[in-house]
Amino acid sequence: MGRQARLDYRAVVELSGKRVVYGVRQSSRARHVWLRADAENGLVVSAPARYSRGAIEQILTEKADWVLKQTDHLNSLPPRKPLGELRDGQTVPFRGVPRPIALTISSGNGNRGTAQLIDDRIHIVAPTGYRLAGRQVLEAWMRHQARRAVIEEVLDLDPEGGLEYGKICIRDQKTRWGSCSSKGTLSFSWRLVLAPPEILRYVVAHELAHLGVAKHSQRFWRVVERMCPDYAAHRQWLRDHGAELTY
């Protein structure tokens, strides 16, 4: 359910004796080079159109420590299991608490479905005719809940509205819990709504801090700490339990 990046080409570079496969996406509108790594696309370099392959490989060589750390992490991830049908009575995490599913299959909803939390149980009505309908309805509801939770945290962390950002996007990012673009677009993984509320709050604080400080400098972490004093513990929680945020 992730999104494959549109790449111009893939290539291989040798870093510290290791062969690293990377993809390149170039644009005439890009002004800077960005590196990112995720489970869906692997290592991807976004660069201005004028950058040659040699120039890109020079940047990868300069960032070899980061590149190798990211690719080693991706290689350590377990293979993805194919999605299965959602089952009545199945337990899924929501806001850090296991919630049982009450699933009803109905032919009266057309192609739509509904989900709502009632008495700590997630009640889902899904349409017939599609094996993963229940899961699709649940994810749509989770995404909506994630957006609501993120917006609430943004308003709470910046009550006076002094921080300027573009828009808030909820995505299906696999290894990046949040991001802040150069245009101030804040993006968050919907899976954060599966975690305890304080974890989502930390990620929101992290991205809000990037609106004023781009790099993870000491100044950046001081800004995060002002908004989220226990950020270090929440950051470690994500490292230890982030892979469990699924169902």
ZIMO-V740366 format. One record per residue. N is the residue number from 1. RES is the residue in three letters. D_LAST is the distance of its C-alpha to the last C-alpha in whole Angstrom. Layout:
n res d_last
N RES D_LAST
N RES D_LAST
This chain:
n res d_last
1 MET 13
2 GLY 15
3 ARG 19
4 GLN 22
5 ALA 24
6 ARG 28
7 LEU 30
8 ASP 34
9 TYR 34
10 ARG 32
11 ALA 34
12 VAL 34
13 VAL 36
14 GLU 37
15 LEU 36
16 SER 37
17 GLY 38
18 LYS 34
19 ARG 34
20 VAL 31
21 VAL 30
22 TYR 30
23 GLY 30
24 VAL 32
25 ARG 32
26 GLN 35
27 SER 37
28 SER 40
29 ARG 39
30 ALA 37
31 ARG 39
32 HIS 37
33 VAL 35
34 TRP 31
35 LEU 29
36 ARG 25
37 ALA 23
38 ASP 19
39 ALA 17
40 GLU 18
41 ASN 22
42 GLY 23
43 LEU 26
44 VAL 27
45 VAL 31
46 SER 32
47 ALA 35
48 PRO 39
49 ALA 40
50 ARG 43
51 TYR 41
52 SER 42
53 ARG 40
54 GLY 42
55 ALA 42
56 ILE 38
57 GLU 38
58 GLN 40
59 ILE 38
60 LEU 35
61 THR 38
62 GLU 38
63 LYS 35
64 ALA 34
65 ASP 33
66 TRP 30
67 VAL 29
68 LEU 29
69 LYS 27
70 GLN 24
71 THR 25
72 ASP 25
73 HIS 21
74 LEU 20
75 ASN 21
76 SER 20
77 LEU 16
78 PRO 15
79 PRO 15
80 ARG 12
81 LYS 11
82 PRO 11
83 LEU 9
84 GLY 9
85 GLU 11
86 LEU 9
87 ARG 11
88 ASP 13
89 GLY 13
90 GLN 9
91 THR 8
92 VAL 6
93 PRO 7
94 PHE 10
95 ARG 13
96 GLY 13
97 VAL 13
98 PRO 10
99 ARG 11
100 PRO 12
101 ILE 11
102 ALA 15
103 LEU 15
104 THR 18
105 ILE 19
106 SER 23
107 SER 25
108 GLY 27
109 ASN 24
110 GLY 25
111 ASN 23
112 ARG 21
113 GLY 19
114 THR 18
115 ALA 16
116 GLN 17
117 LEU 17
118 ILE 19
119 ASP 20
120 ASP 17
121 ARG 15
122 ILE 14
123 HIS 16
124 ILE 15
125 VAL 18
126 ALA 17
127 PRO 20
128 THR 21
129 GLY 22
130 TYR 19
131 ARG 16
132 LEU 13
133 ALA 15
134 GLY 12
135 ARG 9
136 GLN 12
137 VAL 14
138 LEU 11
139 GLU 10
140 ALA 14
141 TRP 14
142 MET 12
143 ARG 14
144 HIS 17
145 GLN 16
146 ALA 16
147 ARG 19
148 ARG 21
149 ALA 20
150 VAL 21
151 ILE 24
152 GLU 25
153 GLU 24
154 VAL 27
155 LEU 29
156 ASP 29
157 LEU 30
158 ASP 32
159 PRO 34
160 GLU 37
161 GLY 35
162 GLY 37
163 LEU 35
164 GLU 35
165 TYR 32
166 GLY 31
167 LYS 28
168 ILE 25
169 CYS 22
170 ILE 18
171 ARG 17
172 ASP 14
173 GLN 15
174 LYS 14
175 THR 16
176 ARG 18
177 TRP 17
178 GLY 20
179 SER 23
180 CYS 27
181 SER 29
182 SER 33
183 LYS 33
184 GLY 31
185 THR 28
186 LEU 25
187 SER 22
188 PHE 18
189 SER 15
190 TRP 13
191 ARG 10
192 LEU 13
193 VAL 12
194 LEU 9
195 ALA 12
196 PRO 15
197 PRO 18
198 GLU 20
199 ILE 18
200 LEU 18
201 ARG 21
202 TYR 22
203 VAL 21
204 VAL 23
205 ALA 26
206 HIS 25
207 GLU 26
208 LEU 28
209 ALA 30
210 HIS 30
211 LEU 32
212 GLY 35
213 VAL 35
214 ALA 33
215 LYS 33
216 HIS 31
217 SER 35
218 GLN 36
219 ARG 37
220 PHE 33
221 TRP 32
222 ARG 35
223 VAL 33
224 VAL 30
225 GLU 31
226 ARG 33
227 MET 30
228 CYS 28
229 PRO 30
230 ASP 27
231 TYR 26
232 ALA 26
233 ALA 24
234 HIS 21
235 ARG 21
236 GLN 21
237 TRP 18
238 LEU 16
239 ARG 18
240 ASP 17
241 HIS 13
242 GLY 12
243 ALA 11
244 GLU 8
245 LEU 7
246 THR 4
247 TYR 0
